[in-house]
Amino acid sequence: MTDTKLSFAKFADKYKLLMSQENEHVKCLIIGSGPAGYTAAIYASRADLKPVMYTGLLAGGQLTQTTEVENYPGYPNGIMGPEMMEDFRKQAERLGTDIRYGYVSSVDFSSLPHKVVVDDIKTILADTVIISTGASAKWLGLDSEQKYSGFGVSACAVCDGFFFKGQDVAIVGAGDTAAEEATYLAKLCRKVYMIVRRDEFRASKAMVSRVLNTANIEILYDSETKEIVGDGQSVTGVTVINNKTNETKTLDVTGFFVAIGHKPNTDIFRGWIHMDETGYIKTTPGSTTTNIEGVFCCGDAQDHIYRQAVTAAGTGCMAAIDAERYLAAKEHIVTA
Ligand SMILES: Cc1cc2nc3c(=O)[nH]c(=O)nc-3n(C[C@H](O)[C@H](O)[C@H](O)COP(=O)(O)OP(=O)(O)OC[C@H]3O[C@@H](n4cnc5c(N)ncnc54)[C@H](O)[C@@H]3O)c2cc1C
């Protein structure tokens, strides 16, 4: 057989397989494989919901992009992010979660069961859907930022500030989160340079006042990050340019924090699920229920405040319990 015929035969086989599985009906579908999704999977498996999980493009979620995690309970010596997520995966798999590589490309929540399309091809009918698609930190887009990510460059002061105790660091951003993270870092670090693109903040007056009243924060207005400097192993400085005077200078810092915002991975749910203006999914306070019956949301996709692995895992647990109780109540109505 020629190469073309061979690849066509392979494609036809894959297509037949997918079609034979079309309209597969599941009790519980979990979208996303970060701490929230895996925790939901662990609880849903143990509740006999036989969950099916689609991992998305970043199997294991955001923590696979970092190095050491020191604040997740149960790891007394800390653990590398990718290794921790491998532990989560193994636990979910051992308890029976059907974990599949695939990306949810669209959903139709107009009727029950819910329709979820994977990789634009396969449709799954789901009695309950747990959304745990997380959020993505926004980055500046510099090569040096990528090079030193996890080696001095971070998008989370609460997660990584501790590693820079007593050292000098820089943070870029001008909104409420940046202001909050700068003051958090100022308590741990010797000096914090705050790089602000314009001649003013976007943060609220109260947050700006906190920054201005913190002695060890130095604000560099009208400034942009040109390059993150390192010795090949870790960050040793950051070069900034003043966009009014064109003057450049290199700050001697060992940590560089990017606090220019996050984008929740929720575009595919737009039009169905209620969200705030940034795209964070709205859940009923104290639960994971959304405006759609049988659809629950957990983790960073609905949390713009805490954004931690342990809070994501906590809400993942809540989502599985909410899904189980929803199904149990429905079954009760049907059999009563
Ligand atoms: C650099 C860095 C360091 C951090 N360090 C720490 C730390 O030390 N301690 C800490 O507690 N927190 C830390 N965090 C924060 C922590 O990673 C997040 O709070 C946590 O991962 C959120 O979990 P989640 O399950 O909600 O989402 P995520 O971890 O973001 O996972 C989302 C999942 O959804 C999947 N997905 C997205 N869209 C789709 C789709 N359409 N179809 C299928 N799947 C989809 C993705 O592939 C991914 O698997 C850090 C974050 C970053 C960026």
The ligand as an SDF file (V2000), in Angstrom:
LIG
                    3D

 53 58  0  0  0  0  0  0  0  0999 V2000
    3.6350   29.2110   37.3650 C   0  0  0  0  0  0  0  0  0  0  0  0
    2.5680   28.8350   38.3520 C   0  0  0  0  0  0  0  0  0  0  0  0
    2.9380   28.3700   39.6100 C   0  0  0  0  0  0  0  0  0  0  0  0
    1.9680   28.0220   40.5280 C   0  0  0  0  0  0  0  0  0  0  0  0
    2.3400   27.5440   41.7310 N   0  0  0  0  0  0  0  0  0  0  0  0
    1.4200   27.1790   42.6510 C   0  0  0  0  0  0  0  0  0  0  0  0
    1.7900   26.6840   43.9170 C   0  0  0  0  0  0  0  0  0  0  0  0
    2.9700   26.5820   44.2520 O   0  0  0  0  0  0  0  0  0  0  0  0
    0.8040   26.3360   44.7880 N   0  0  0  0  0  0  0  0  0  0  0  0
   -0.5280   26.4680   44.4660 C   0  0  0  0  0  0  0  0  0  0  0  0
   -1.3860   26.1180   45.2850 O   0  0  0  0  0  0  0  0  0  0  0  0
   -0.9120   26.9370   43.2600 N   0  0  0  0  0  0  0  0  0  0  0  0
    0.0200   27.2990   42.3520 C   0  0  0  0  0  0  0  0  0  0  0  0
   -0.3600   27.8160   41.1330 N   0  0  0  0  0  0  0  0  0  0  0  0
   -1.7980   27.9610   40.8680 C   0  0  0  0  0  0  0  0  0  0  0  0
   -2.4130   26.5920   40.5210 C   0  0  0  0  0  0  0  0  0  0  0  0
   -1.6580   26.0100   39.4920 O   0  0  0  0  0  0  0  0  0  0  0  0
   -3.8650   26.7380   40.0880 C   0  0  0  0  0  0  0  0  0  0  0  0
   -4.5910   27.4220   41.0900 O   0  0  0  0  0  0  0  0  0  0  0  0
   -4.4990   25.3670   39.8520 C   0  0  0  0  0  0  0  0  0  0  0  0
   -3.7480   24.6200   38.9250 O   0  0  0  0  0  0  0  0  0  0  0  0
   -5.9300   25.5120   39.3380 C   0  0  0  0  0  0  0  0  0  0  0  0
   -6.4180   24.2340   39.1150 O   0  0  0  0  0  0  0  0  0  0  0  0
   -7.6200   23.9380   38.1090 P   0  0  0  0  0  0  0  0  0  0  0  0
   -7.8430   22.4750   38.1930 O   0  0  0  0  0  0  0  0  0  0  0  0
   -8.7520   24.8340   38.3970 O   0  0  0  0  0  0  0  0  0  0  0  0
   -7.1200   24.3630   36.6630 O   0  0  0  0  0  0  0  0  0  0  0  0
   -5.7840   24.1510   35.8250 P   0  0  0  0  0  0  0  0  0  0  0  0
   -4.6620   23.6480   36.6340 O   0  0  0  0  0  0  0  0  0  0  0  0
   -5.6240   25.4360   35.1020 O   0  0  0  0  0  0  0  0  0  0  0  0
   -6.1950   22.9980   34.8010 O   0  0  0  0  0  0  0  0  0  0  0  0
   -7.1310   23.2430   33.7950 C   0  0  0  0  0  0  0  0  0  0  0  0
   -7.2840   21.9930   32.9660 C   0  0  0  0  0  0  0  0  0  0  0  0
   -8.3550   22.1760   32.0480 O   0  0  0  0  0  0  0  0  0  0  0  0
   -7.9650   21.6870   30.7850 C   0  0  0  0  0  0  0  0  0  0  0  0
   -8.7940   22.3320   29.7550 N   0  0  0  0  0  0  0  0  0  0  0  0
   -8.8900   23.6510   29.4580 C   0  0  0  0  0  0  0  0  0  0  0  0
   -9.7530   23.8200   28.4330 N   0  0  0  0  0  0  0  0  0  0  0  0
  -10.2180   22.5820   28.0950 C   0  0  0  0  0  0  0  0  0  0  0  0
  -11.1120   22.0830   27.1140 C   0  0  0  0  0  0  0  0  0  0  0  0
  -11.7500   22.8950   26.2630 N   0  0  0  0  0  0  0  0  0  0  0  0
  -11.3300   20.7330   27.0430 N   0  0  0  0  0  0  0  0  0  0  0  0
  -10.7240   19.8790   27.9190 C   0  0  0  0  0  0  0  0  0  0  0  0
   -9.8740   20.3070   28.8670 N   0  0  0  0  0  0  0  0  0  0  0  0
   -9.6190   21.6330   28.9470 C   0  0  0  0  0  0  0  0  0  0  0  0
   -6.4770   21.9480   30.6980 C   0  0  0  0  0  0  0  0  0  0  0  0
   -5.8620   21.1050   29.7370 O   0  0  0  0  0  0  0  0  0  0  0  0
   -6.0610   21.6130   32.1300 C   0  0  0  0  0  0  0  0  0  0  0  0
   -5.8490   20.2340   32.2420 O   0  0  0  0  0  0  0  0  0  0  0  0
    0.5850   28.1510   40.2000 C   0  0  0  0  0  0  0  0  0  0  0  0
    0.2150   28.6130   38.9260 C   0  0  0  0  0  0  0  0  0  0  0  0
    1.1870   28.9520   38.0060 C   0  0  0  0  0  0  0  0  0  0  0  0
    0.7750   29.4320   36.6380 C   0  0  0  0  0  0  0  0  0  0  0  0
  1  2  1  0
  2  3  1  0
  2 52  2  0
  3  4  2  0
  4  5  1  0
  4 50  1  0
  5  6  2  0
  6  7  1  0
  6 13  1  0
  7  8  2  0
  7  9  1  0
  9 10  1  0
 10 11  2  0
 10 12  1  0
 12 13  2  0
 13 14  1  0
 14 15  1  0
 14 50  1  0
 15 16  1  0
 16 17  1  0
 16 18  1  0
 18 19  1  0
 18 20  1  0
 20 21  1  0
 20 22  1  0
 22 23  1  0
 23 24  1  0
 24 25  2  0
 24 26  1  0
 24 27  1  0
 27 28  1  0
 28 29  2  0
 28 30  1  0
 28 31  1  0
 31 32  1  0
 32 33  1  0
 33 34  1  0
 33 48  1  0
 34 35  1  0
 35 36  1  0
 35 46  1  0
 36 37  1  0
 36 45  1  0
 37 38  2  0
 38 39  1  0
 39 40  1  0
 39 45  2  0
 40 41  1  0
 40 42  2  0
 42 43  1  0
 43 44  2  0
 44 45  1  0
 46 47  1  0
 46 48  1  0
 48 49  1  0
 50 51  2  0
 51 52  1  0
 52 53  1  0
M  END
$$$$
